[in-house]
Structure formats: structure tokens, C-alpha cells
Amino acid sequence: MSGNPPILRPDLARALVPDLRREGQPTIGMVSLGCPKALVDSERILTRLRAEGYAISPDYKGADAVIVNTCGFLDSAKAESLEAIGEALQENGRVIVTGCLGAEPDYITGAHPKVLAVTGPHQYEAVLDAVHGAVPPAPDPFIDLLPATGVSLTPRHYSYLKISEGCNHHCKFCIIPDMRGRLVSRPAHAVLREAEKLVEAGVKELLVISQDTSAYGVDRKHDLSPWKGGEVRAHITDLAREMGKLGAWVRLHYVYPYPHVRDLIPLMADGLVLPYLDIPFQHAHPDTLKRMARPAAAARTLDEIAAWRSVCPDLTLRSTFIVGYPGETEAEFQTLLDWLDEAQLDRVGCFQYENVAGARSNDLPDHVAPEVKQDRWDRFMEKAQAISAAKLAAKVGKVLEVIVDEVDEDGATCRTKADAPEIDGNLFIDEGFEGLAPGDIIRVEVDEAGDYDLWGQLVAKIPAR
């Protein structure tokens, strides 16, 4: 399965789950597909199960049942989810399905009628009920204790922190609101308490995620929560400011370009939050954006980007785009290329449009031929690659602060502040890396650049705060 990077597949990666099962202890396996938001759901489910006395297995072996947390955003993701369910049934035989594809139970049971249960996204209680029915708990109150920081499916030095569920947008190509509902934000104090506990447990980087991070708190009318002897507002600016005081890197993902995003930029310039914005622009031509049911203000977006960079020159901008959207003409696509030339985004991902069952875009006229979509994707990525290569080449000779992700006999794999795990590039150290460990924050002088990655020499370790 190539649709999900190994770190999001605890059955393929070395998931950090406890493996201290006692004799007779019921054991649950986990396969987690899809985005980091789904990974957080998997961690919450496993944490609850550990608290109830279940042992956790990162794969099928030795498990009394397996939970498959599915993705259903694209038809290709649905196919991957069905394949994973089939694999789990073949390897284990007792399978509980949850996640986004669980919103279509008939679709799942039609392909795999032998699954034990199907639940929808973030339906934690329903998943637990299904596990209880399949594998009754047998807790030992003298042995089974709730893990202080829960079960982690990521390396110990970084963690995803989900601040809300759902989305209020109605993009025609997206069915997330149908699967996960409208925006529901967590109370500010609950988010900050979780962030604080993660940092206390050794997490060096908090990756803030949601469906629409910049809309955080809108549903709560930006209410106040008690925090540290005062109050904090349920607003992304206030939340980011408080998280920035905890001493860890704070990286913001899925930030919709509302006007108030400009208030985050001074926090980045001051070092409280990483100078990194992950913004899904999707396209640049106003007519294409209108057909997508997204704001059609690409020109103003360029002005906004320029304003952000004037405040924080080191700002890294990451985005995703769709090419071959129904009705996209060659002229509209060329506008996107020209916009990308001017915007000079640092990190760019691109998808060829595909129909998704239930999406309103399926019914739009003038669908683009597959060979045209492929050609546009190739041209787009060629331009994006050239921009990335030029930006990285400009970093040669500079000293950057990086975080170490992995160390083996060949060297250290690190990330700069401009790189999110499993999404962006890496910085590699081939010499003098002895003594480094995952989670170390170090200074490195860049001596070589590629299209997406950097290489460098260790300058100094940065003492832990």
C-alpha cells in the first residue's frame, strides 16, 4: 500500500505502543490509514483501550481482534481502506472498522461482510462498545494503569495535537463535512493542558491539526477558559501564543487564509511559533475557485503573502493544489502556473482531480481528460520543483536550527523549521553525527542542496530548555 507513509501505518512502522502484556490479557491490533487527524483518533482509541486493561499490538500477530481506522476522502483512499480491511481479515479474521469510510457501512460490508462492526469517524464510544463485544475486557486493577501520556503512534519527540473536529466549508470536491460534521472546537484550556502534558513528557514539536485550524473557536464564539491564573480565548491566535510559551516547536497545519491569519505572523517573527504556514490554496484562477465553491481572491492572496513575508521574512509557505478540476481550461491552468511563479511557495503538493462518491463536483460539466490532467500535473510539478530547488540552494552556507528524527549507522535524518514530518524534505548529516539522538535540536551548516532535501555539517547541540 503506497497511499500512506509508513509512519501513519503503525503496522508498517515501529509504533510506540506498550508491549508488556501479561498472561491472559486481551490484545487489540491497530491499522491506521489516512491523515494525521485520523492518527490522533487511533491514539485516543488505543489510550482508552489501554486504560481498560487491553494490551496493544502494532500488527495482526497475537491480537484477539484488529481495528482498521479507514480513510474515505478519495476513491483511491477508499480502495486502499478496503484492501487493508481484507488484509486484516485474512491475517487475523476478527476486524472492527472505524474512521471516515465508516460513514458508509453498506459500502464496507458489501465488500467485506465478515467484519465484526463498522463505526463512523471519531465515534470513540461506539468503537469501544464494538471491542467490548468482540473481546471482553479483563482488567487487573493492580497492574493495568492509564498511561500518563497515552499511547503514541509517532516518534516520542513530536506529536499531533488536534484542536477541533469537522468543517463549515462546502467545497464541491470535498465530502469531509458529510463524514465528520460541522466544526466542533475543543475548549482552549483542554487543548493547552494536553499540549503541556506532551511537552512535559518530552515532546519537542507540537503539530497542530484540524480540518480548518484558523476557524478554531468560531463555533464557541471564542469563549474564555481559565488558564494559568487568568483566561485564554478559544481563538487560534491566543492558542498559538500560549502554546508557544511551553518551550516546544509549534507547527500549524491546515490554516485557511482568513484575514486574521495575519495576526499569527508576528508570533512567528518573535519565535513563539514556527515560521511555517500550511495553507490549502487549491487553485489560483477565480473561475476555477468559484466552481470549487472556494473564495476567489487569488490576487489579494498574493498581496497577503507579501505582507506576511514583510513581517516574517523566514516564513515558509506550504500548500496543495488540484489540477484538472472539471471545467479547467488551459488558460485557467496557465493562470495557476503564473500565480505560482509570483507566489514562490516553498513547499507544494499537487493532486489530479478525481471524483469522490457524494461530492457535488462529480456533476459539474466539462470533466478534463486523464491525459490532460497528467500533462498539467507534470508541468505544475516541474515548476514547483524548480522553485523548491532554487530556494534550497539559497540556504547553502547558512546555519539552521534543526530537529533530529532518526539516527542510524549511515547518518542522522533531520528536519529544519521549514519541514513537517512525512510531508516536506529532510536535512541529512553524513559525518560527525555520533552522539546525536532523535529529538535533539541542533545547529547545522548547510553545505549541499537538492530539489527537496539538504545536507549539512553539525555545528552545535542546543541545550534542552
ABEGO torsion letter per residue (X at the ends): XAABBAAABAAABBBBBBABBBBGBBBBBBBBBEBAAAAAAAAAAAAAAAAAGBBBBABABGBABBBBBBBAABAAAAAAAAAAAAAAAAAAGBBBBBEAAAABAAAAAAABAABABBBBBGBAAAAAAAAAAABBBBBBAAABBBBAAEBBABBAABBBBBABBEBABABAABAAAAAAEBBBBBBAAAAAAAAAAAAAAGBABBBBBBABAAABGAAAGGBBBBBGGBBBBBBAAAAAAAAAAAGBBBBBBGBBBBAAAAAAAAAAAAGABBBBBBBBAGBABAAAAAAAGBBBBAAAAAAAAAAAAAABAABBBBBBBBBGBBGBBAAAAAAAAAAAAAAGBABBBBBBBBBBBGBAAAABBGBBBAAAAAAAAAAAAAAAAAAAAAAAAAABGBBBBBBBABBBAAEBBBBBAABBBGABBBBBBABGABGBBBGBBBBBBBABBBAABBBBBBABBBBBX
